[in-house]
């Protein structure tokens, strides 16, 4: 019976079995008995997921009977077309499918939301008041935002499409008693397929132990499933072993019976996880909170202005018109930024990211009288040239590097001074290779053997010390290989030594991990390899050896708060499947962590998408690249440090921008709210537009500023950010009222309403004074908001300084020479300009005091409460 199949399909969501009596009866009536000699034995390669509960075991026998009835197909003839059609109706085609939203509705969805509604309202108002320039500009921005969002969302679809590209297109299948070439989409459970060297396995199945001709298979099937499971090297599969869709046959041939198709395959589950992960990003939530605050603040003030002015001027033929009241509505939009700066946990895939993804040799065990070069030479002589086996390749490559005799040869098929007269390749029964070698210099013939340690030790008659060394290697997660040779002139074997192999850490991984830890980023290794291997790699990397295996991850009790804390305290996770990686990220996020996930294979894609930041490393698959937020172009983990530094610099710039933008918005809205209500005065529309253009132009150069990079993960503290912004905005508003009343009362610059006429009719020099002040005072504040400390502690970049000062010099020259606004005395203009700069210094001092007592970089109240509960 296929017991392993039940364990992998017991999941109610993934199981292809249906309790449909009619279909079940049609299967049982049409089945063909499977000869007992070729019934597969039970074997499960991959770690089981969460199917070890008591309830699951109670139904083992029932499900095994159903599986046996369903899959009893004659391997010599396969299914009939009628059987295949019935099963196709039940299980559907063997393909990855997804439900796609209507593209038109998806596009229209980007016009829905609080900010979108406010912008659309502004667009409608512009049309009503016949301000066609603003109408076209706002409408264009709306569509531009929708187009960008639509294109970005297509990345999630391309992730599933990338998984499809890894699947086979055609396969050889027995149907109606003959071998046919079919589209892989036509496969159904119970089909008999032929798997040969180079084939992409078309569906999940079990090996039958017979070859394409129907005879007993000679040797195992070697399958490369590194892109699916993260294992470091190809895996040997024998009769009854499970094989998985999208993996590649590297050696051998066998028939297999299809057990799972489409969404129910191992890769299908990964695609399903990716397609159903739609979490909103952390930074999107932050921006949403800030945006909602500004929207609510703006709407409240605008509605009050409209109501009050309509009541005050309802009898005024000019100012009482509703359209005139609505005209000055202004809307701002904040952009999103990468979340990497806030990460405090990084889940790193082991194979190919922390390690080299290639077998190398560790410190060997040597018998007396032999050297490491002897061990490598004899291993080489006992290796099969041209074999695709990763162990054979690793041995030959290492020997060619380490043994001088094997360097600079004329031919890679010969060994100078030696002649191989016969060679016995590896087979599963003997578990070793053997070569008969002639030493041409000494005219001596001897034999060399290489294979499993226990076999080689038995061959030499036993060796207690070597046996203990083999056990130690196994306990450290090293794969050992015994090498022996015969004594010249006899058949007596002597042990040369034991070679130890491991996929080693990258040279820079340990240093990179240490740097990440100093930056407040906890690294957790995630791998599909065995727990013992994971512990050895973790020990070498300095990560610690608290490694949870699949049984812990699958345990239902680990999904509560206490279980999530165990995930948080672990140094790594071993024997994991895509579902496990997904759960790991989910559990860490429940602990309040912002989680990054690195990976390069198909198996990483669901977790990459679930993580706050998914990082596809160098050489990643298309599926991983499509699911990730960041793609690294250089190998290893070291590039992550550069990414962290860059993202934290971006974070500082975005916080600088947010603090400046909210402060200036509060200042702008509160000041004009009061003066419009009290004095029916506002700046002309052309000056308001100029303020927006010059200020927005200057704020763009924040991107090239010299940011002060934090040594710890950065955190968005929306409450503190809004509090400080409002405080600075109110102080600026007070300064604006000081200018307004001083130049009105002391210099006679009367605040004329717009209805009184332009500067050719009345004195509008107050417009010029207030324009210069409102443009420059918040603008100079950028020098303060760019960092937490005093503005001189980190000097801005040259470009930043030139643009900020330059835009305000333009505003200064405008009011001095009377460009677009009435001319004012030079002394008055310079006084306003100077006061704006001095006010920046004063506000900077206040900002630092606020940060000292209420910093943006300490846990917020909710975070403090969460941490208190943990301890």
Buried (B, 14 or more C-beta within 10 A) or exposed (E): BBBBBBBBBBBEEBBBBEEEEEBBEBBEEEBBEBEEEBBBBBBBBBBBBBBBEEEBEEEBEEBBEBBBEBBBBBBBBBBBEEBBEBBBEBBBBBBBBBEEEEEEEBBEBBBEEEBBEBBBBBBEBBBEBEBEEBBEEBBEBBEEBBEEBBEEBBBBBBBBBBBBEBBBEEBBBBBEEEEEEBBBBBBBBBBBBBBBEEBBBBBBBBBBBBBBEEEEBEBBBBBBBBBBBBBBBBBBBBBBBBBBBBBBBBBBBBBBBBBBBBBBBBBBBBBBBBBEBEEEBBBEEBBBBBBEBBBEBBBEBBEEBBEBBBEEBEEBEEBBBEEBBBBBBBBBBBEEBBBBBBBBBBBBBBBBBBBBBBBBBBEBBBBEEBEBBBBBBBBBBBBBEEBBBBBBBBBBBBBBEBBEBBEEEEEEEEBEEBEBEEBBBBEEEBBBBBBBBBEEEEEEBBBBBBBBBEBBBBBBEEBEEBBEBBEEBBEBBBBBBBBBBBEEEEEEBBBBBBBBBBBBBBEBBBBBBEBBEEBBBBBBBBBBBBBBBBBBBBBBBBBBEEBBBBBBBBBEEBBEEEBBBBBBEBBBBBBBBBBBBBBBBBBBBBBBBBBBBBBBBBBBBBBBBBBBBBBBBBBBBBBBBBBBBBBBEEBBBBBBBEBBBBBBBBBBBBBBBBBBBBBBBBBBBBBBBBBBBEBBBBBBEEBBBBBBEBBEBBBEBBBBBBBBBBEEBBBBBBEBBBEBBBBBBBBBBEBBBEBBEEBBEEBEBBBBBBEBEEBEEEEBBBBBBBBBBBBBBBBBBBBBBBBBBEBEEBEBBEEBBEBBBEBBEBBBEBBBEBEEBBBBEEEBBEBBBEBBBEBBBEBBEBBBEBBEEEEBEEBBEEEEEEEEEEE
